[in-house]
């Protein structure tokens, strides 16, 4: 099946039927790697399915690509209902020394991370809800800083007039904390064991 690329009116051959089966599979793997490499955000399965032939298993292609990348300094990671390429942790120090890296969480203090965690666990959460958790008002500036980093956004609001804003986490939050979904958040007991939550 062919699609027309809108900007150049060039046919895009998803099926690659002129190639032998093994070469076709390698080309699909290369396409998936190229698309994920070029993307600034996780690429969902549906988007990857648009670049391979009909009936081709994206999951099997991902599995083969993951195996192939085992010898590379980066890996394919499932995050936020999609995939990204991420440098392997053992190279983090070398990258910090030599590269200009914009770290999403680099300048957040411990309290800001705690507020972010509360929103992640109890979302949608209002500022009053945060006040109940922390026993003090959470400043609009703090909420603004988290929104500016695209770690939280405005959530659902009650339809009644004057209802307060709620806040929820974003896909950027999932990427920053290396989570595939909110189901991957550690449970409260794990947080207590790590000293990141009060017991009781």
Beta strands, then each sheet from edge to edge (+ up, - down):
strand 1: 2-5
strand 2: 10-13
strand 3: 74-79
strand 4: 82-87
strand 5: 152-154
strand 6: 167-169
sheet 1: 1+ 2-
sheet 2: 3+ 4-
sheet 3: 5+ 6-
end
